Amino acid sequence: MRQDATSLEACTVDAVDVHAFEIPTDGPDGKEQDGTLEWDSTTLVLVRVHAAGRTGLGYTYGDVSVAAFVRSKLAPLIEGAGISSPAALWHRMGARIRNAGRPGVGAMALSAVDVALWDLKARLLDLPLVHLLPAQHDRVPVYGSGGFTNYPLDRLTDQLAGWVGQGIPLVKLKTSRHPERDADRLTAVREAIGAAPELFTDANGALGRKEALYWAHRFHDEWDVRWFEEPVGSADLEGLRMLRERGPARLEVAAGEYAFTAQDFANLVVGPGGPVVDCLQADVTRCGGITGVLEVAGLSAVRHLDLSAHCAPAVSAHAFCAVRRLRHLEYFHDHVRVENLLFDGTLTPDGGALRPDTGRPGLGLDVKWADAEPYRVHGTRPS
């Protein structure tokens, strides 16, 4: 039954359940690679929060240990708590995990619970989540993202050209694991997609400062690359600043996907030398959920920087409609696969953008339990 604002004040969390599912990748020999990491699976940690006969869901991508963290530290705190103000619970959860560790696993756990609380509140009010938020947009532009470093050239070009064929005018490939191979890879991609689409690269922090500067100029001059993500590690603030100042003017330096706290974002954009990135990134499943994104959105606005959504398209499509300086959303191959497998109600790009479904309450997602069960690594299937 739909709640009005008055009855919502009386609603409290009845129960919390936590699940985790490990989905194998579909890369060559079952593996995928970027500049600094190789992996064979992606784990989604799912949190469900129940109140007044409705259920909200949230999730993050991380180790199965995130599920144990939610169960141990956060579920006992929110069980019995009022659900009218997810932001107030966000602050209480942040205080509770101070000694257990806020960055990393703690932030991912908090993010999943926060998303679930916002989803629950929207469902209780029978509203799509985007209408509960201070939305400034009705869609989020996307860029196709994959292009792993272990893809053979035919798969690499088919994937990126496929996104362009679907009307997505921005595409990204991983680089810098084997820099000597990148010239052939970039040439093949540019020939496959044509001159018009914008081409992005992501080194995942694989390069040293001077090497990254060398490749920044080559990327721009030879293949018209416009976006260089994490050319050096995101903790190397001076390296990022050097590349932003000395790299090509039309090649943007981006970072922020591994920022977990407000201070992490402040470090990237506030300082005597000014911002160290041209475009800031935030991951709703790492930075504190919906509440965290709203905080980062304010920071990006006052620093006159655009904010780009990192992955998790089913949640990001709603959350980032509330970002005034919205740039785009990373439509990441792995997360698209996982979310389509586990959920009904996922979104498909239309005209190069994701539009939240305003005909469904909350995030508009329902778990496909039968499809998810073979991949379970934590929790038990609801009866």
C-alpha positions, 0 to 999 in steps of 0.5 A: 500500500502506498504511504503518504508523507505522514504515515511514512514517518512511522515506518521502520525497517523490519528486516535486512537480508544480504546476498552475494553472487559471483558471475564469471567473465566472458573474456578470452579463456574466461579472463579480462585484463586492464592495465593493472589487473586480471580477473575471472569474475565479478561479484555483486553484493545485494542488500534488501531492506524491508518495511511496511510490506515493501522491499528496497534493494541496493548493491555494490561490486566488491569482494564477498567480504562486503556482505559480511560487513553489512551483516555485522556492522550496518544491518543491526544499526538500521533494523528498527530505524525509521526510513523517512530520511536515508541521509540521516541513517547514512550519517549514523552508519558512517559513525558506526563504521569509523573504527572498522574502516570507512574506505574500501569495504566499509564504503561499499557496504554503506553504499549498498545499504544507502541505495536500498534505503532510498529505493525502499522510500521511493517504493513506499511512496510509489514513486520512481527513485528519480522523482524522489531525488532533486533531479535536474535531468531526465536522462544520463548520456552513456559511453560504451566501456570495455575493450579489455587489453586481452581482447583479440583485435576482432573482438575489440573492434566489434565491441566498440563499433557495436556500441557506435552502431547502437547510437552511442557516440563515445567509446572507451578501451583499456590500454597500457598493460602492454604499451607496445601493442596499443598503437595497433589496437588504437589504429584498429579501433579508430578505423572500425568506428570512424572519425566522428565518435569520440574515443576514450582510453583508460590506463587504470594507473599503469603508467609512470608520469613521463611515460603517461605524458608521452602517451597522452600526446600520442593518443591525442595526436594520432588517434584523436583521443579526448579522455585519458582516465587514470594515466597514473595511479589516482593517489598520485595527485602531482602526477595527475596535475602534471598531466593535466597541465602539460598534456594536450589541451583537448585531452581530458584527464579523469579520475575519481572511481576509487574515491570512497569519502568526501575527502578523497574527492576534495583531494582531487579538486581542492588545493593550492594548484587547483583540480588535478583532473578535468572531469571528476568521476564517482561510483555510486556503489563506492562513494556512499550510495545516493547520499554520497553522490549528492554530496559529490555533486555539490563539490563538483558544481562549486569547483566548476567541474563535470561529474561522470558516473562510474559503472553500475548503470541501473542505479547510476541512471537514477542517481546522476539525474540529480547531478547538475554538472552531469557529464555521462555514465560509463556503460561498462560491459561487465556490469551490464552483463551482471545486471541483465542477468540478475535483475528485471527492469534494467535499462537499454540505451536510447539515443546514446542515453539511459532514461529512468523508467518512471512507470516503475517505483524505486529503481524499477528493479526486481531480482531474478532469483532463479537465474541468480541462484547458480552464482550465489556465494553468500546468503540464502534464497528468500522463501 
